[in-house]
Each structure stands twice: as structure tokens, then as C-alpha cells.
Amino acid sequence: MSLSNEKTDARTKLLQASLSVIRAKGYSATSVEELCAAAGVTKGAFFHHFKSKAELGVAAADHWSQMTGDFFADAPYHRRATPLERILSYLAFRKAILQGGVPAFTCLVGTMVQETYESAPAIREACQRSIVGHAATLEADIDAAMRERSMTPDWTAKSLALHTQAVIQGAFILAKATGGAAIAADSIDHLIRYVELLFSSAKITHVTKRIQRKEKSS
């Protein structure tokens, strides 16, 4: 194996180790030594690839975005027939992957940003890119579902997409507080009901307005 491959392999091992260790212990409680031990690399290898733990934090957030982006891009909810079905199936998928212990299903960037939002701006920005970027993948379906129902609400597809992530990230916090996935699953169920009501009530409101317009013109 060439030296360049060894360097690349060490960096990847450190990034992979950061996903599990930081989700289990938190960013602040995770030391460089622990990351090296989990990755099976030397401390010298760590500082060859990263100037500091903060630099690794930024790289870990970007690595997480790439991995989860690929994972969600291949998920089955994209194959549903209608936009609303895809939105609801996405939420059902988020519930279905609440598997294993709390560190296994919670979010790396959500964990890091809670600790570093003020002390490490570069990490905060990387986490923001990850969370907002994932939310953006829902916007097209939300917008299409709104257009199907001729909705003109005082909220946007972007704001609803971000709200889904606010609920899911909050659900992860509750899971950490209670030590299990049950409360997170309940929160996502409530979110599903909210979205169903949001779009069904909008349809009813649209029909009601159309009837009212006909009555005025008669």
C-alpha cells in the first residue's frame, strides 16, 4: 500500500471513529486520544490530517453530511406516487430507523452543535450546512403538495421542511434524556399527524373558499 493510501485510510478511520465516539460521549468529552484509539491510528497520524480537534469536528460534520446524504438519497420513500405520500413516508422512514442504542440513531451534527454553537463557529456552520441541507431535500415535495392543493398559506415549503428537522432533533434530545427511542418515535408520530392535518385542513379550506366564491357570484 502506498503512503498516500495509508494517509487517506487513517483520515477515513478517524472520521468514521468520530461518528460513533462523539455521538456516544459528546464533542467536548471526546479526546484526541480516544479518537485515535477508536480509529486504531497514532496521535501523530491524527495531527498529520487535522490541526486540531475542532478541525476534525468540521470534517466530521461534512463526512456525516455525505454519508447520510447518500443513505437518504437511496431510501424507499422517494418511490411513492404523490408528493404528500413521499413526505409522510419520509417521516415514517425516520421513525423506522430509530434502531439500536441512543448513540446509534441520534445525529452527529445535532449533538455537536448543541455543545459548540457559541464556542466553535466553524463547527456550528458545518452543522448548520448539514441540517439545513438535509431539510432542503424535502422542499420540492412539500412545494408540490402545496401546489396540488392550491395552497397559499402564510408559511413556506422551506419553513415546514426546517420544522420537521426541529422536531426530529428535539426528539433525539428527549431520547437522550430518557435513554431510549420510544419518546422519539412518539414525537415523529405527532409530526406525521400534524402534516396530515396541515394538508387535509388546507384542502378543506380551499374547497370552502371555492364554494363561498360561487355563492357570492350566484
ZIKA-V509629 format. One record per residue. RES is the residue in three letters. PHI is phi in degrees with one decimal (NA if undefined). NEAR is the number of other ideal C-beta (glycine too) atoms within 8 Angstrom. D_CENTER is the distance of its C-alpha to the mean C-alpha in Angstrom with 2 decimals. Layout:
RES;PHI;NEAR;D_CENTER
RES;PHI;NEAR;D_CENTER
This chain:
MET;NA;4;36.00
SER;-73.8;5;36.14
LEU;-60.9;5;35.23
SER;-63.2;6;32.47
ASN;-66.8;8;30.88
GLU;-63.5;9;31.21
LYS;-64.5;11;29.50
THR;-61.6;8;26.61
ASP;-64.1;9;26.38
ALA;-63.8;13;26.45
ARG;-63.4;9;23.65
THR;-63.2;8;21.43
LYS;-61.6;11;22.48
LEU;-66.5;17;21.59
LEU;-64.7;12;18.07
GLN;-62.8;10;17.62
ALA;-63.1;11;19.28
SER;-62.7;15;17.09
LEU;-61.3;13;13.97
SER;-82.4;10;16.00
VAL;-68.7;12;18.28
ILE;-67.7;15;16.03
ARG;-65.9;11;13.75
ALA;-82.1;6;17.15
LYS;-110.4;7;19.11
GLY;93.0;8;17.06
TYR;-66.6;11;17.56
SER;-63.5;5;20.91
ALA;-80.8;6;22.44
THR;-89.5;12;21.77
SER;-98.7;7;24.80
VAL;-59.5;8;25.55
GLU;-61.1;7;28.03
GLU;-66.1;10;25.56
LEU;-63.8;16;23.27
CYS;-63.9;13;26.42
ALA;-63.5;7;27.63
ALA;-65.6;9;24.47
ALA;-83.1;11;24.50
GLY;72.8;5;28.26
VAL;-127.8;9;29.13
THR;-84.6;6;31.43
LYS;-65.0;8;30.76
GLY;-61.6;6;32.59
ALA;-64.6;12;30.13
PHE;-57.4;14;27.26
PHE;-77.5;8;29.11
HIS;-71.3;7;30.10
HIS;-95.5;10;26.52
PHE;-134.2;10;25.10
LYS;-69.8;4;27.23
SER;-158.8;6;25.42
LYS;-66.0;10;22.62
ALA;-63.7;9;20.92
GLU;-64.7;10;21.20
LEU;-63.6;15;19.63
GLY;-57.8;17;16.71
VAL;-64.2;11;16.10
ALA;-64.4;10;16.66
ALA;-65.5;14;14.38
ALA;-62.6;16;11.38
ASP;-67.8;11;12.60
HIS;-63.9;12;13.28
TRP;-60.5;12;9.84
SER;-60.5;13;8.67
GLN;-65.1;8;11.73
MET;-64.2;9;11.44
THR;-70.6;10;8.10
GLY;-60.6;10;9.28
ASP;-65.1;8;12.50
PHE;-62.3;8;11.36
PHE;-73.3;9;9.75
ALA;-62.9;7;12.67
ASP;-95.3;5;15.08
ALA;-71.7;9;13.84
PRO;-69.6;6;16.70
TYR;-64.3;10;15.41
HIS;-65.9;7;16.29
ARG;-90.5;4;19.86
ARG;-68.5;8;20.43
ALA;-72.7;3;23.34
THR;-115.6;8;22.34
PRO;-56.9;11;19.48
LEU;-64.8;10;19.21
GLU;-61.5;9;19.32
ARG;-67.6;12;16.41
ILE;-62.7;13;14.30
LEU;-66.3;11;15.56
SER;-69.3;11;15.26
TYR;-59.2;12;11.56
LEU;-64.2;13;11.32
ALA;-63.2;10;13.99
PHE;-65.2;11;12.23
ARG;-60.0;10;9.28
LYS;-69.1;11;12.36
ALA;-64.2;7;14.27
ILE;-92.3;7;12.17
LEU;-79.6;11;12.69
GLN;-117.7;7;15.43
GLY;82.0;4;17.42
GLY;-71.8;5;17.58
VAL;-54.4;10;15.10
PRO;-62.9;8;14.32
ALA;-73.8;8;13.71
PHE;-113.8;13;10.76
THR;-81.7;12;9.16
CYS;-98.8;10;6.71
LEU;-59.8;13;9.05
VAL;-70.5;13;8.10
GLY;-64.0;12;7.85
THR;-65.4;14;11.10
MET;-68.6;15;12.71
VAL;-68.5;13;12.37
GLN;-63.2;8;13.99
GLU;-90.7;10;16.87
THR;-118.1;13;17.35
TYR;-58.0;7;16.66
GLU;-108.5;4;20.46
SER;-87.3;5;21.92
ALA;-137.2;8;20.08
PRO;-56.6;5;19.31
ALA;-65.3;10;18.47
ILE;-69.7;15;15.67
ARG;-56.8;12;14.44
GLU;-65.9;8;14.61
ALA;-65.9;13;12.80
CYS;-67.1;14;9.81
GLN;-60.8;9;10.25
ARG;-58.8;11;10.50
SER;-68.3;14;7.27
ILE;-69.0;14;5.21
VAL;-68.5;9;8.16
GLY;-63.3;10;8.60
HIS;-67.9;12;5.80
ALA;-57.5;13;7.14
ALA;-62.8;9;10.43
THR;-68.8;8;10.42
LEU;-93.9;13;11.12
GLU;-62.3;11;13.84
ALA;-62.0;9;16.64
ASP;-68.9;12;16.67
ILE;-63.0;13;16.57
ASP;-61.6;9;19.31
ALA;-65.2;9;21.26
ALA;-64.6;13;21.20
MET;-66.0;11;22.50
ARG;-67.4;8;25.18
GLU;-59.4;9;26.29
ARG;-102.4;10;27.11
SER;52.4;6;28.58
MET;-82.5;9;26.35
THR;-131.9;3;26.94
PRO;-78.7;6;25.07
ASP;-91.2;2;24.68
TRP;-128.1;5;20.89
THR;-115.7;5;19.01
ALA;-58.9;11;16.54
LYS;-62.8;9;14.38
SER;-66.2;8;14.77
LEU;-70.1;13;13.87
ALA;-59.7;13;10.69
LEU;-66.9;10;9.74
HIS;-62.4;8;11.27
THR;-59.3;13;9.13
GLN;-73.9;11;6.13
ALA;-61.4;8;9.11
VAL;-67.1;12;10.29
ILE;-64.6;13;7.55
GLN;-64.8;11;7.39
GLY;-63.9;9;11.11
ALA;-62.6;12;11.48
PHE;-66.1;14;10.45
ILE;-62.5;9;13.10
LEU;-65.2;11;15.53
ALA;-62.7;16;15.11
LYS;-65.8;9;16.05
ALA;-67.7;6;18.87
THR;-99.8;8;20.25
GLY;81.5;6;19.71
GLY;-164.9;7;18.36
ALA;-86.1;10;15.96
ALA;-57.4;7;18.36
ILE;-69.5;11;17.42
ALA;-67.0;13;13.68
ALA;-62.5;10;14.99
ASP;-61.5;8;17.34
SER;-63.5;13;14.84
ILE;-69.0;15;13.02
ASP;-59.2;9;16.63
HIS;-62.9;9;17.48
LEU;-64.7;12;14.70
ILE;-60.8;12;16.11
ARG;-62.5;8;19.54
TYR;-61.8;8;18.73
VAL;-64.1;13;17.60
GLU;-59.0;9;20.67
LEU;-66.7;8;22.91
LEU;-59.2;9;21.65
PHE;-83.1;12;22.59
SER;-71.4;8;25.63
SER;-67.5;8;27.08
ALA;-64.0;12;26.60
LYS;-65.1;9;28.61
ILE;-63.0;8;31.23
THR;-61.7;8;31.47
HIS;-63.3;11;31.98
VAL;-64.3;8;34.71
THR;-61.4;8;36.33
LYS;-64.1;8;36.53
ARG;-65.1;8;38.03
ILE;-63.6;8;40.65
GLN;-63.4;8;41.45
ARG;-64.8;8;42.02
LYS;-64.3;8;44.36
GLU;-65.9;7;46.26
LYS;-67.8;6;46.81
SER;-82.9;5;48.16
SER;-86.0;4;50.50
